[in-house]
Amino acid sequence: MIGNIRIRSVAVLINLTWILSVFALAEDKDASPKFPSIKCEELKKLIDDKSANILVVSNDPQESFNEGHIPGATSFPWTDDLRPPITLPRNKTLVLYCSCAHEEDSSDMAAKLKVFGYRNIKVLEGGWLQWLKLKYPIAALKTRRPNAP
């Protein structure tokens, strides 16, 4: 009788431990990895100083990039399924940004690039929205209107 109670107690503890570990794994899976960040003020200074060690990368859709982006930025839109070849340089610090409220797309892209061996990645704090809020310069690609002569 006492042996059966001990076996049942051990089984309950094992099941409880398993359930808690499943919840812990699910929580870790949903947590986005943290990458070093850079403030808009710091990035603007690097741009103004014409730093050759950085590449500003917009993870917004191409249409959004065409309408406006940080001067000198390159377009590398967020994708759910990143596949090689990846055209971004490895010899520069990549500063990723997006228009998301909490840098979700740029943080996700940073995690995907890390899988492909990129190590020098920073995420712009506040992203495009913070850049606009600070009234920093923007660039846009000129697009021809369909009915333009």
N, C-alpha and C positions, 0 to 999 in steps of 0.2 A: 504494500500500500504506500509506504513512504517512498519507495523507489519509483513508483508510478508518478507520484506528485513531483518528485525531483525531475523526472524525465519531461513531464508536461511543463514544468517551470522553465527548464532549459529550452524547450521547443518554443515557448512563448517569447523568451528573451531573444532567441535567434530570429524569430519572425519580426519582432519589434525592431531589432537592429537592422534587419534587411529593409524594412519599410522606411526607417529613418535615413538609411544610406541612399535609397531611391530618391527621396525628397531632396537630399543634399545634392545629388548629381543633377537633378532637374533644375535646382536653383543655380548651380554653377553653369549649366548649359545656357541658361537665359541671361546670365550676367555677361555684359559686353566687356571684352578685355580693355584695359586702360593703356593708352599710349601717351607718350610725352606730349604735352600741349605747348602751344605758343600763343601769346596774346596778339591781338591785332596791332597794337602799338609796336611790339617787337618786330612783327613781320613788316610793317610799313617802313621801319627804320632800315631793315635789311634790304628792302626794295629800293628805298631812296639812296642807300649806300652802294647799290648795284652789286650786291653780293653774288658771286659766281658759284657759291656753295649750296644754293637752294634752288628748288623748282617748286613753284606754286601750282597745285593741281586741283582743279574743280571736279568734284564728283557729281555735279548736277547734270540733268539731262542736256543733251547738245543744244536743244532749243533755248533753254534757260541760259546756257553759257553764251550763245549768240547774242542774246538780249543784253547781257551785262555780266562782267566778271572782273576779278582783281587784275589790274594791269600786269602783263607778262605771264599770266597763268596759262596753263595748257588744259585742254579738256580731256578728261578720262572718266566718263560717266560711270556711276555705280551700276553694277550688274549683279544679279543673283548668282551667276555662274561664271566666275572669272577663269579664263583659259589662256594659255600661252599662244602666241608670243605676246609678251608684255613689253611695250615700247618705252617704258619709263626708265631713266638712267639709274644705275646703282651707285654711281660715284657722287651723288648729291643728296642732300637732305630733302626729302619730299614733304612739303607742307600741304596736307589735304584739307579741303573745306567743302561744305555743302550748305544748302539752305534749310536744313532741318533745325528744329528747335533745340535739340541737344546733341548735335553732331552725329546722329545715328548712321547716316550713309557713309560719312568719311571715316568713322570709327570702324564700321564693318569692312570698308575697303582696306583700311590699314591692316586689319586682321587677315584679310585674304592675301594681301601683298606679302605679309610676313611669312605665310605658308610657302610663297615662291622665293623666299630668301632675302627679301628686302628688310633691312635693319634700321636704316636712317629715316624714320618716319615720325612726323609730328602732326597733330591735329589742331587746326585753328580754333581757339576758344570762341564760341559764339558764331563761328562760321561767317557766311555771307551776310546774314542779317545784322550781326554786330559790326561788320565792315561798313555796311550802309548806314547804320545808326551813328557811327562815328563820322560820317560824311567824308570818308576817304575817297580818293579817285577811283573811278571805274572805267572799264574799257568795254566796248561792244563791237561785234563784227557787223559790218555794214551788209545789210541784206537788201536785195533789189525787190521792190514791190512788184507783184505779178502784172499790174496794169501800167507800170512805168514805161515811158518811151525809151 
